[in-house]
Every structure is written in structure tokens, then in C-alpha cells.
Amino acid sequence: MTKKKKVPWFWTWVIGSVVFRLILLYFPKNLNLSSRPEVSTPLTSIRRLAEGYWLKQSSVSPYAGSMYHGSPLLLTLLGPLTVKRIEGQPDHLLCGLVFVIADVVSAMLICAAGEKLQVAYSSSLQLLGLRDLSENSERLPSGDFAALVYLWNPFTIVACVGLSTSAIENLMVVLSLYGACSRLAPLAAFGWVMATHLSLYPAILIIPVILLLGYGPDAPPRKLFCQKNRLEVGNSSSSDSYSEEKAKNQLKVANVFSWRPVVSFLLWTLLWSSYILVLCSIYVQQYGGLQELFKRTYGFILTIQDLSPNIGVLWYFFAEVFDFFRNFFLIVFHGNILLMLAPLALRLNHRPCFLAFVYIAISSMLKSYPSVGDSALYLGLLGLFAYELKDMQFSFFLLSGYVGVSLLSPVMHNLWIWRGTGNANFYFATAITYACFQVRYLYSF
């Protein structure tokens, strides 16, 4: 399949998205989105990052107290931008520009990954003898569609304008998936290591990344070969044996697992991990070392110490649960994610990109401190699977639910925190509704 050039309307929408974000960033106080609990969490807040950098500049550990819990590398890169000012411009404008660039790069990588998926899909159809359908499938640029969905998704725009560092985390996740789709082991390893270092939960993506490197972006399941060959040769006893043998031969060609890129990926992962650990140890050497770093970052994520309201459901649950049962329910909630990995991997091993999409959606629902930036990533990746959209059930109902929750969440938060005419149940109701819609969203496939 020949590589297609981007049509002018694609670049028009990309440039329009960048201009739109820059206009919103120019507003005073960034529309006050950086203080919204739906946008900024204890791990992604630019205000906490700026406070951590100020502590470091004052020769105090950035992890002192309970203010900053992010990566020291992120603090080094973005911290200086929080104190630099452009005369006559809003504060943190330079950080906003970094997040705009991160979103655009993520969209371009999603687009490139979509082209890889398109090539793999066409190759699969040709392997099944469906050449006409393969030629017609080229008309749907799923990569372009996914890139624009990610750029113009209101959740992505709100996270960018709200100066949430989730844009950097999403970039690392997409970089890892693109490297795996392209079978570039060093790039995939770097993206996976950095994504795991920044937010821990992308560690589960090692399974689809390995499958992508081993099998490629897409591999038809066994049943398609059997069904296709049975239709060709009929139902006689001799034909059944011939059909089964032919299906096995075609399956061996399609589902050949290549270990070389996987081994390369593991070696590069070890190299990048060692490099990141060395840099972090140098940074926190005078602040307690790596043990203190892990306690303040990964330990903070796993133990859910901050019970500030967010769009997740864990903050409310652990605010109500007895301390005696806290450790038990921590194991239950985190183990719930791990229990889903193996069954989904066995069921979707022939579609590793879609498996990665499902893993990202699950972690976005069940992570300790979720934000709209997490949802923006899997909603953007949804565009890569445009062929599944036609079978999606209750699409209008789900869209209406997302819109309704997005509008009601700030209203309920205002009634509870600022006006005093409501209570925590008002805001928690929108959070649990949001979680239910995400569950229904996954079951629609």
C-alpha cells in the first residue's frame, strides 16, 4: 500500500487546534482550570510542581511535607519554566506552550500509528484473499481521524489549558505504542520506561508492547482462516482435512512471533531504566536517596494518602472506610487491575493495539488519582479503531452521559465547596456516574 499524503483539511484542523489552545492560554489565570479537581490531581498539578521547585531552590527537599509527588526529572525540566516570566504575558505561559507541543506531537504519533495499523489491516485482508475489500479499506484514514479526535477532544483541551502534566504522560505512552507498532525497540522502551516512571500505571502496557513487537500491529485470529477456507472448498470430509491443513499453514505465516525485537526491547528497557535511576539518585541524593523517592512517588500512588476530591471513586471510599480494613481494600482495588490483564491478553493477543487501548481505559478508571487527561488519551485512541465504531452500542447515550457529567461535575463541586448548600455526596454522585459510563463504554465493544 502506497503512503498517502495528508490532505489540506487535516493540517488546517491541526493548526486550528494549536491556535485555539494558545488563545485560551492567553486568558488571565487560564480560565482558573488549573485549580479544578477534574483537571489537576496531586500528581499532575502545575501548582504543586511549582511549589516543589520553589522548595528545591530554597535548599529544602521538594518531597518535604505533602506537596509534590511527581518525578524529579519532570521537576528539573518544567520547574524553571514556572518561575520564568514573559513580560506582559500570563504566568506559566511557557509551560502551556510545552503542553501544546506535547499534545501536537502525541497526535502526530497517533496518526503515524494509525497508518501502521492500516497497512497491517490491508495485509491481513490480502492474506485472507479479500483483495477488493483491502483496496476499499484504504479510503478511511483512521490515523488522521484519531489524531483530530485527540486534538479536539474537550478533555484534551481542558487538560492542556489547565496546565496538567498528563499531556507529558500521554506523550510517553503514545511514544511507546508508536515505537512498538514500528518495531523500534529503543523508542518503545524509552516511552514505556518514562511513562511508567511518571505515573506507574503504564507498567501494565508491557504486555501489549511485547505483543506488538513480536506479532506486529495486527494479526488475524485462527477462526477467520478456518471460516474462509471452509467456504472455499466445501464441506466434504476430504475437503475438511485440506481446509484445516491450509488454515494451519496460513496461520503459521500470519502468527509468527519474532523474539528478536522483544529481546532488544527488554535490553533497552534495562538500559533506560538504569539511566533513569542513576539520574534520579543524583537528584535526590541529599534528600533521602531513591528509597525516599519511591516512598513519596510510587508509595503515594499505591497507598492513596491524599483524599482530595477528584473524578475517581477511591477518594470517597477510603475517606469512609475504617482504618482496620484500609490495607485490605488497597490490595483489592489495585489487584482488580492486575486480575484483568491475563484474560484480556489471552482474548486479544492477535490485536495488541486494541489490547493496549483497553488497558489504558481500565487504568484510567481505576487509578488512584484520575483526571480528564487520562480519559482524553483512550478517547483519542478510539479513533484508531474506526471499524469497531460501527458495532458500538448506545453511542448517543454514552456521548450524552459524558457531556452531562462534564457539565454537572463543576456545578456539584461549587455547591459543596463554595456555596455550602450541598455535601460530598453531590460531587461523588457525578464521579460514580462517570465511572459507570466508562464501564458501559468498554462493554459497548
Secondary structure by P-SEA (a helix, b strand, c coil): cccccccaaaaaaaaaaaaaaaaaaacccccccccccccccccccaaaaaaaaaaaaacccccccccccccaaaaaaccccccccccccccaaaaaaaaaaaaaaaaaaaaaaaaaaaaaaaaaaaaacaaaaaaaacccaaaaaaaaaaaacaaaaaaaaaccaaaaaaaaaaaaaaaaaacaaaaaaaaaaaaaaaccccccaaaaaaaaaacccccccaaaaaaaaaaaccccaaaaaaaaaaaaaaaaaaccccaaaaaaaaaaaaaaaaaaaaaaaaaacccccaaaaaaaaaaaaaaccccccccccaaaaaacccccaaaaaaaaaaaaaaaacaaaaaaccccaaaaaaaaaaaaaaccccccaaaaaaaaaaccccccccccccaaaaaaaaaaaaaaaaaaaaaaccccccccaaaaaaaaaaaaaaaaaaaacc
